[in-house]
Each structure stands twice: as structure tokens, then as C-alpha cells.
């Protein structure tokens, strides 16, 4: 496309647009007093504002990219630049409003703000590329595509502490599942090879013998209790999701604050569990360090017990059947142990 001469007015227009985006960053990061959580029609209105705001960013990104790439002069580009900056500012204000209106827990607040900052940073990258005429390697379409994809994602932002937890919890399960499957496959393979006593018959033939070599037969005594503990971890994660789905967002100020704190504590625990599981799985490979293995086993065991205690503080856990189940799980987790070295 024809390159416009870099005049002071065009430079000033781009500088103003970048200033607008920086102001939007300030909006996203603003620390205002949290309001009483909203629901019903008010929450539906926020959802509508979010979808509309992201649609406007999507549309204005397309228009600005096309006009600037075609070498439009300042008179042509200025309205598109103004519309783009304003759309990002409005979308940022909506994200900030979600933080306020839902009484977002600390991790939920961080999640919302991180998404808002991503929108602003990607917008700045596009503006700078347009300003500098960086058209090589389809740079402009690529940067525009990043913003389009992000706006589609942001339309689906969770709008409550509860929805955020239900969105986040499943993301921790793949790590746990992978570690568990690898250990179970190693154990099955060792049974079929005769490396350990075959206590159970497996229908599926295991073809990859590599896993037999990384855990020696003498070390397999530690695998069974570790698999049991990791299975209890998976059960704990699914139980967290179930109880959160059964819980209700509170509208009373005190109870809403307690609910937000409860969700925040659960998030921190769930987030840490994947790392604890991974550490335990890694420690099971030969040559095993008994002290490290015991340390990692005990760490995962302890975080599960802490997590069960936090679950029991939730209002939904006061249901008698739920309370009894959590006590049962805690007793089973506490009973697990590694064989003596």
C-alpha cells in the first residue's frame, strides 16, 4: 500500500490513540471499592454490555486495519482511530465493572484483569504496527486476528465467582489424569512382564515396555499407595466442582464476602494440587529417593486434608450427606501411607 508521509499530525494522532489505550489499562487496574454482588437482570445487562463491547472492538479493529493499510490520510483514518480507541476503553470499563459488581475473589479478579490487559496490549501492538507501516509477513492481518480471537474469548468471560471456579477447576484435571495413567500403565506393564506379582488381570495388552525400565521392580511397592492417593486427589477435584455447582452466590454483604473468600481459598488449593501430583509422580521413577518420595507423598496428602477442611466451611457443605461424605474422604486420605523403607 502507499505509505503516508510521517507528518506531525499523523504522529500525534497515533500518540493520542496509544494514550487512550494506556488510559484503558488504568481503568482495568483501578482499585475501587467492591459493590454488593448483583444477579438477575443486572447480571444479564452486564453480559449484554460485555458482548456488545467486544463486538465493537472486533468491528473497529477491522475497519482501522483496512483503512490504515490502504494508506488513508489523517482525515480518513482519524474517525477509525477514535472509534477503535473508544471501543477498547469501553470494553475495559465493562471488565472493570464485572470485578466490582460480582465482588470478585482475588484469583477471579486477577483473571479478569489479565484478560483486560491482554486486550489492551494486543491493541497497542496493532496500533504500533500500523503507525510504523509494519506490513511484512502479513503482520497486520495476524495482529488483527489475535484481537478478533481474544474478543470472541472475552465474550464468554465468567460473570461470577461460582462461574469462574466452574470454568477453572476442570483445567487442573488433565495433569492429574496424565500422571495417573502413566503410573497405572507402568504397573500393568510390569505385571504382564512378571516384574511384579500379577494381582489383577487386565484386558488391554500393553505394548510399550519402556515404562517398566523407569520404575524398577523393587520400587513398585510405593506405586500402589501413590496411585490411591492420586485417585483421591481426582475425587477431591470433582467433589470441589460438585459442591461449587450446588452453591449459591450470596447477596448479603457479609455472606457474599465469605463466599468470595471461600472460592479464593479453593482456587489456591486446586491450583497447587496439580504441581503436588506432578512432584509425586516424578519421585516414583527409579532410582527413588525415599526421603523425597515421602516428602512429596506427605505434601499431597496434607494439601488434600486442608482442602477438605476448607470445603467443609462452605454453606453447601452443611448438608448432612455432604458433611458425612467429606469426613469419609478425609479419613481415607489420612489412612494412606507408603511402606517403610
N, C-alpha and C positions, 0 to 999 in steps of 0.2 A: 504493500500500500504506500501511497505517497506520504512522506514524513513531513509533518508540520514543523516550521522553524520554531526553535525553542525561545519563545519570547517571554518577557517578564509576566505578561498577563496569563499565559497558559501555565507557566511555572507556579504562579500564585494560586491559580485555580486548583492545581493538583495538591499544593501545600495545604490549602483550605480543606480539601477533601480528606487528606490524611489527618488533619487536626480534628475533623468531625469523627473519624474512626477512633482516634485516641480518646475523645470525649465519651464515646460509646463504651470504651474499656472502663472508664471511670464509673459509668452507670452500673456496669455488671459487677464491679468490685465494691460498690458502695456498701457501707455498713450501717444500714438503717435499722430501727427497732422493728423486731418481728411483730406482725399483726396476729390477731386471732385467726386460726385456720378457717378457711371458707369451704363450702361444699355446695351441692345442688346447682342452682342456676349460676351462681357466681363462678364456680369452678368451670362450668360449661362455657361461660363467657371468656374466661382466661384461655381455655382451649381454642375457642374460635379466634381470639386475638393472636394466639401463637401460630396457628395455621395460616391466617391471613398475613401476618408479619413475614413469615418465611417465604410465602408465595411472592410477596412483593420484592424481597431480596433476590429471589430466583429470577424474576422478570426483569428487574432493573440491572442485574448482572449481565443478562443477555444483551439488553439494549446498549449499555455503556460499552461493552466489549466490541460490538459490531460497529458502532459509530466511531469510536476511537481508532479501531484498526483500519477503518476506511479513510482515515486522515481528515476527519471532520475538524473544522476550525472551532475556535472557542465559543462562538455564538451557537453552534450546533451541539457541541459537547457539554456546555455548561448545564443545561437542564437535565441531561442524563447523569452528570456527575452529582448534581444536587439531589436527584431522585435516589441514586444509589446510596449516597451518604445518609440520607434521611431514612431510607428503608432499614439499613443496618442499625441505626440509632434506635429506631422504634422497636425492632426485633430484640435488641439488647435490653430495652426497658421492659419488654414483656418477660424476658428471662429473669430479670431482677424482681419483677412483680411476683413471679412464681416463688422465688426464695422467700419473699415477705409473707405472701398470703397463705402459704402452706405450712408455715413455721418449720422450715426445713431443718432436719438434723444436720450435724456438722458434715458427715460424708455426703449427704444428699446435696447440701449447699455447695460443697466443693465440686461435685459432679456437674451441677447446673452451671456454675461459674466457669469451669473448664471448657464446657461446650460453648458458652458465650464467647470466651476468649479465642477459641479456635475459629469461630466465625469472623471475628474482628481481624485476627492475624492473617487468615486466608484472604480476606477482603483487601488488606493492606498489600499483600504480595501481588494481587491482581492490579491494583492501582499503580504500584511502582513499576510493574512490567509495562503497563500502558504508557506511563509517563516516559519511560526510558526506551520505548519502541522495541521491547524485547520480544520479537515475533519468531525468533528461531526455534526450531524443534517443536512447532505447534504449542509454544509456551502459553499463549493467551487462551486457546481452547482448553488446554489442560487445566490451567488455573480456574477458568470458569466452571469446568466440570467438577472440580473439587468443591467449589461453593454450592453448586447445584446438589451434589450428593449430600453435603452437610445440611443444607436446608431441608431436604427430604427426611433426614435422620432427626433433625430438631423438631419437626412437626409431631414426632412421636415421643417427645420428652415425657417422662413420668411426672404427674402433677400432684403427687402426694408422697409422704414418707412411705406409706404402705406400697404404693405402686413402684417406687424406686427400689424397695427391698425385693419385691417380687421380680423386678427386672434384673437385679444384681445377683441374687442368690444362685440361679442356675449356672451362671458363668464360672462358678468355682467347681462344679461337679466334674467337668472333663479331666482336670488334673487328677482328681481322686480316682476317677474311673480308669485312667491310663495306668496309674501306679498299681491299682488293684488287679487289673487284667494281666499286667506283666508278671506280677508275683504269682498269680494263680496259674498262668501258663507255664512258668518255670517249675512250679510244684508238680503240675500234671506231667510235664515232660520228664521230670526226674522220677516220678512213679513208674512211667511207662518204660524207662530205661533201666529200672531196678536200682537207681541210685538211692532211693528212699523206699520204705515199705509201702506197698500199694494197699491203702485202706479203703479206697473207693474206685469204682470203675467209671471211666469217662468214655462217652460215646465218640467224641470228636478226636480224630487222630492228629497229634501234634507233630508237625513236620520240621520245625526249626529247633535243632538241638543246641543252638548257641547259648540259650539261657541256662542250660544245665551247667555249662562251663563257668558262668559268672557267679554262681552260688554253689559252693562245694557241698557234698552230701552231709558232712559233719555240721554245717551251718544251717541246715534246713529245719532244725528244731525250733529256731527263732521265727521261722516264716509263718507257721500256723497261728500263733497268738497275734502276730503283727497283722496278718490278713483279717483276723477277727476284729482287731481294733480299728482298722481302716474301714471295714464294713460298718462298724458302729458309727464311724465318722460320717459315712454316707447317709446312714439313717438319721443322724443328728441334723444334717443339712436339709434333708427332705422334711424333717419334723419342724425345723425353723420355718421353712416355706409354708407348710400347712398351717401353723399357728398364726403367722403373719396374715395369711389369706383369710383366716377366721376372725382376725381382729378388726376393730372399727376405729376409724380416725375420731379422735375426741375433739369436741368443740369448747368444752370448759377449759379456761386458761391453764389451770394447774394440771389437769389430766392431760391436756394437749402437750404441755411441756414434758411431762413424764413419759408420754408415748414417744415423743421425738427422741428423748434421751435413751429409751429402751431400744428403739430402732438403731440409733447410733452405736450402742454397745454391741448389738447383734451383728451389725455390719463389720465392726472392727474384728470381732471373733471369726466370723465367716471368712473374712479376707485373710486372716492369719492362718487358717486351718490348712489351706492348700499348701502353703510353704512347710508346715509341720509334717504333712503327709509325704511330701516330696523328700524331706530330710530323712524321714524314717525309711522310706523305700530305698534311698541311696545307701543308707547304712547297712542294709541287709546283704549287699553284694560282698562277695569274698575278695580279699581277706577281711573278715569282720573285726571291728574294734569293739569289744564287749562294752567298754565304758561309754563310747559314743552311741552305740546302739541303745543301751539302757537310758542314756540321757534323752535321746530323741523319742523313744517309746514313752518315757515318763512325761515329756513335754506335751506330746499329743494327747495323752491321757488326761493331763491336768487341764488343758485348754477345753477339752470336751466337758469335763466336770464343771468348770467355770461357766461354760456356755449353757449347760443345763440349769445351773443356778440362776442365770440371767433370764432364761426362758420362763422360769417359774415366777419371776417378778411381774410378768405381763398379766394384764387383766384377764385375757382369754385363758390363761393357764390356771385360773382359779376354778374352772370347771372340774368336777371331781374326777372324771375319767381321764382327763388330760393330766391332771396333777399326779394320779397314780401311775400313768404311763411314764412320765418323766422320772419319777422315783425309781421305777423298774429299770429304765435305761441307765440311770446313774449307777445303780447297784451292779449292773452287768459290766459297765465300763470300769468301775473300780475293782472288780474281781479279776480282771485280766492281768497277766504278768508274764514276763519272759522266764525261761528256765534258768536255773542258776548256772553260772559259768563253771 
